[in-house]
Amino acid sequence: MQRIEEKLKILADAAKYDVSCSSSGSTRKNRDGIGDASASGICHTYTEDGRCVSLLKILLTNHCIYDCAFCVSRKSNDVKRAAFTVEEVVDLTMNFYRRNYIEGLFLSSGIFKNADFTMERMLRIVKKLRQEERYNGYIHLKTIPGASEEMVKEAGLYVDRMSINLELPTEAGLKLVAPEKDHESVRKPLAFVNEQMKSFKEEKKLIKHTPIFVPAGQSTQMVIGATPENDFEIMQVANDFYKNYNLKRVYYSGYIPINNGNSLLPQIGSAPPLVRENRLYQTDWLLRFYGFQLDEILNPQHIHLDLDIDPKLSWALRNPHFFPVDVNAADFNAIIRIPGIGRQSALKIIQARKFGRLHAYQLQKIGIAYNRAKYFLRCADSPFMLGHPSMEYVRIAILNAGNQKSRQQVSAGQLTLF
């Protein structure tokens, strides 16, 4: 028997490559038990209101019947294998929670024997936590592709969020490096859980004590950079999943080569290209919270994101006819399209202008990135017109300002060292 500490080290380390562990959005309250999901290895994630939440993030097992080329737990990979029992996961979760190490559990697993065999054990864990331990804290459960709908539905009554990894953005890419898998096995459970969430919400309107079902919604994750999809293809898939399955989040995980000399996979250095991953998240944010349509940011004529600048600035430079935006007259939706102004700053601008016309110094006090935004806005004392500088001039000026700031930060850091 492996010691529990050794198992924890192996299975927590194997779980670190799954980034879809957000803990936002749950409404599960503490009812005469332990923990409160709505107040919510050990990983840190952030809720929608900015709180940092610690989760015990582990695999039930890293044994797997599949041989996905990009996965550390693939059956052909020469790594230490381990598996928790149901009781061990329950005891770990409760002991860590009582010691105030964690506020929730993120449970995933490799697939041993078959999907139902694995899902049944994960279901037993969450039921034991809720029913026997009276644990009301946050639980995020990874659905096993191919598991029966009956078990998925029952699990949804005990967890706060469910997710299932899309793995690669396109079916062609998935077949290239994981020929045993397909996207349909992901779409089907996502659609099923989405329909069940709608059904339980409708039932709640009629029957007050209807149990809650996956109150924090669903998410998925894609590995980026392992196969040759462009940014437009990736965001088309994400956009489709948001619309069709009402997902809370799509996560983009930069490909990390792990003990792999497979000729089908890119052999990059030890660090993934995080800038591209960041640009995809920024694009995702614009689609979900800033009112942008996908074809405004990416389209068949513009299939790659600019790695040097963020996607909102890139859009602004390609659409000079939209600017300058008068912050003293424009509506909220126009103001949030100004590079350097976020949603909170836009709300502050709309509130502040009720008391008089806003000047440049006031905008800076509000907290906008004025050195970037000034090229795209008009205020009481800076009627800046884009007809004067070219968009290429604006791009270079913003990049140079950013580089200069970086150099100053480095210099300041060096001074403090000596």
N, C-alpha and C positions, 0 to 999 in steps of 0.2 A: 504493500500500500504506500502510495506517495504521501508525504506529509502535506497537510493543508497549505502550509506556507509556500511549498514548492509549486503546488497546483496554482495557487493564486498568482505567483510570479509568472508562470508560463501563460496562463489564460488571460490575465490582465494585459500582459505584453502583446499577445495576439490580438486583443480587442482594440488596441490603440489606433489601428488603421481605419476603423469605422468612425467617421466624424459626425454622423447624423444623430447626435445625442442631446439636442436642445431639450430644455425642460419647460418651455413656455406654454401657457394656455390651459392648464388643467383647472378644473373646478371642483375636484374631489376634496371634501372637507373631512376634518377629524370628527368621527362619531364614536365616542367612547373607546378609543383605541390609541395607537401610537403613530405620531407623524401627521403631517398635513401637506398634501401635494400642492395645494393652492398657495402655500407660503414658500413654497420652494423656489485593479488599480483605482483610484479616486481621480476623476476628471472634473474639470470646471467648465460649466456652460453658463449661458446668460439668458435670463427671461426677457420678455418683451419690454418690461419696465426697467431693465438694466441691472437687476440683482444677479449676483454670482451664486451659482448653486453647485454643490459638490455631489457627484454621482459615483457610486461603485460601478465601474464599467468592466464587465468580464464576459468571457465566453463560457457557456455550459461545457463545451468541449472544443478542442481544435482538431479532433479527428474529422475527416471529411471524405465522402465517397466521390467527390468531384475533383477534377484536376485543372482548375482554372489557372492559366499560366501566370496571371498577375497577382495571385493570392498567396499570402504567406502560409496559409493552412492547407494548401492543395496537397493531395495525397502523395504526390511524387517528391515533395519537398522534405529534405532531411532535417527535421526539427524535432525537439522533444514533444511528445504527445501527453495529454492529460485530460481528465474528465472529472467534473464535480458530480457528486450525487445530489439529488433533490434536497436532502436535509442539509448538506454542506452549504449550498447557496443560501438557503433560508437562514441558517445560523450565522453565516458571514454577514448577511445584510442586517440582521437584527443586532448583532454585536457591534458592527461598525456604527450603526445608527445610535445605539445607546451611548456609545463613546463620543458622539457628536462629530464623527469623522465625515459622515455623509448625510445628504438630505434625500437621496433617492437611489434607484437601481436602474442601470442600463444593461439588459440581458440579451445577448446574441448567442449564436452557436454555429459551429460547423455541423454538417449533416452526417450522422452515423446511422447505418442500416438503411433508413429511408426517412422521408419527410415527416410522416405521421409519428414514427417512433420518437423522433427528436422533439416535435411539437408537443407531444403528449407529456413529456418530461418538463418542458418549459411551462406548460399549462398547470401542471401539478405544483410547480414552484410558486407561481403567482397566486393560485388558490390557497395554498398553505399560508402564504404571507398575509393574505387578506382575511381568511376565515379563522385560522388557528392562532396566528400571532396578532391579529387585529391591527395590522400595519396599514396606515392610511397615507403613507408618504408616496412620493412620485415613483412610478414604474414605467419604463419605456421598454417595450418588447419587440424584438425583430421577428417578423413573421417568416416562417419557413416556406419557401416556394414549393407548391405541390401538396401542402398539408390540406386536410379535409376542411370544408367550410364550417362544419359543426364545431371543430376544435378552435378555429379562428374566431368564430362568433362567441364562443364561450370565453375565450381569452380576452376578448374585447370588453367583457363585463368587469374584468379585474384590473386592467391596466389603464394608464392615462394616455399614452401615445403608442401607436404601432407604426412600424416602418418595414419596408422591404426594399432591398437594394436592386436598382436597375442594372448595376455593374458597369456596362459600357453604354455610351449614348445611342448607338445604332445596332440593329439586329446583325448587320454585316460585320461590324466590329466585334460583337459578342461571339459570333460563330467562328471568327478568326482565332480567338484565343481561349474560348470556352465553348467548344462545339456541343457539349452536352446540355447547355442551357439555351433558353430562348426568352424573348421579351413577353410572350403571352403568359408565361407562368408568373410574371410580375404584375402585368396588367389585370389579370383575372382576380387575384386577391385584393388589389387596390380598389377595383370596381365594386367587389363584394362588400368590403368594409365601408366604402363610401355610401352604398345603398343602405346598409344597416344603420349607419349614423343618421341618415335622413329619416329612416323609418322610426328609430327610437325618438327622434326629436318630434316627429308628428304625433307619436303615441303619447309623448309627455304632455302635449296640449290637451289631451283627453283624460289621461290618467295621471294624477299628481305624483304617485309613488313609482313611476316607471324608472327602472335602474338606468344609470348613466352608462353610455357606451363610447369608449375611446374619446373622452372629453377634450383631450389636447390634440386630436386629429392625427393625420398620417404624414409621413415624410418619405423621401427616397434619396439615394446617393448614386452618383456617377463617378467613375474613375476617368480622369481627364489626362490625355497625353499618351496612353498606352496604345491607342489605335488612331488612325489618321483623320478623324473627324475635324472639320473646321468649326470655328466659333458659332457660325450661323446654324449649322446642323445641331450643335449641342443645345443652343438656346431654343431652337424650334421644338426639340423634344421636351425640354423643361416647360415651355409655354403650353404645349399640348397637355402635359400631365397636370399642370395647375388648373387648366380649364376643365378637363374631363374627370379628374379625380379629387378636385377640391383639396389639394395638398397644402399643408402648412408651410413646408420648406422642401426645396431641392438642394442637396449638398453636392458641391463639386470638389472632388478629392484629387489633387495632383498625383500622378502616377509615380510610385517609388519602386525601383527595381529591387527585388528581395531575393537574393541567392538564385539568380535566374540568368541563364545564358541563352534563353529561347530566342532564336533568330527572328521570330515574328514580333518581338517586343523591342522598343527602343532601348539602347544601352546608354542611359544618361548617367550623370555623376551621382554622388550620394544625395544631393538635394534636388527636389522636384522644382520645376519652373513656377514658383509661387506667384509671380507677377500675373501670369495668365489666369491662374486660379482666382486671384483677387479681382481682376477685371470681369470675370464671369459673375462673381458675387455682386459686383457693383451694377452690372447689367440686370441681374435678377432683381436687385433692389429697385431699380428704375421702373421695371415692368410692374412690380407689385405695389409700390408706394408713391410713385411720381407720375403716374398717368401716361407713361410712354407706351407706344405700340412697338412690337418687335421690329417691324420693317423700318421704323425710324432709326433704329440703332444698328441693326444688321439686316442685310437683304442680299439677293443674288449678286448685286454689283459691289457689295461691301461685306465680304464673308469673314473677315478677320477683325478682331478688336485691336485698337492701337495700344500697344504695351507701354508707350511713353506717357500717355495721358489717359485720364479716366473717361468712360463712355459718354458722360453728360457733356464734358468739355469738347469731346470729339464731335458730338452731334451739334453743339453750338457753333463750332468752327465751320461745319458744313451747311449751316442754315443761318447765314448773316441777316437774311430778310426778317427774321423773327425779332431781332434786336435793333436798338436798345429797348429794354423793358422799363417803363416808368414805375418805380416802386411806390410812388405816391398815388398812382391811379390803377395799376394793373390788379387783376384778381389773383387769388392764391395759386391757381394752376399755372399761371404765367410766371409768377415770381419763383416758384420752385424749379423752373427750367433754367434759371440763371446759374451758371457754374459758380460754385462757392457759397451758394445759399441752400440750406437744407430745410426740411419741413418745419422744424421748431423755430428756426430763424425767420421763416416766411410768416408764421403765425405772429411772432413778435412784431414784425414790420407792420402787419395789418392792424394790430392793436395800437402800436405807437403812433401811426399816422393819423389816428382819430384826434390827436391833440395838436396837430400841426404838421406842416410839410417836413419831411425828413432830409437832413443834410448828411454829407459823407461821414463826418465824425460820429454822428449818431448811429449810422449803419455799422461802423466799426465797433462801437460800444455794444451793440446788439450781439456781435460775435460772428458776423459773416466773414468769409475769406475775401476781404475787400480787394487785395492786390490781384486777385483773379476775377472777382465779380465786376470790378470797375470798368472793364472793357465791354460789358454786356448790359449795363443798367444806366438809367438816368435818375438823378435825384435833384434836390432843390439847388445845389451849388455845383453840380458836375454834369452838365448836359453833354455827356460824352457820345459822340456820333461815330458809328463804325465806318462811315464813309471815308474817314481820314486814314486809319491804318488798315493794311490788308490783313486777312485772316492768318496768313503765314507769319506776318509780323507779330500778331497777337500770340500765336502759338510759341514762337521763339522767345518772346518776352516772358511768358508764363513759365516756360521751361527753364530759362536762365535764372528767374527769380527763385524757382524751386531749388536749383543747383546751388545758388549762392547761399540759401538758407541752410542747406545740408552742410556746406563747407563751414559755415559759421558754427553750427552745432558741433561738428567734429573738432574745430579749433577750441571751442569752449570746453569740451570734454578733455582735450589734451592739456589745457591750462590747469584744470582742476587736478590732474594727475601729478603735476609738478609743483 
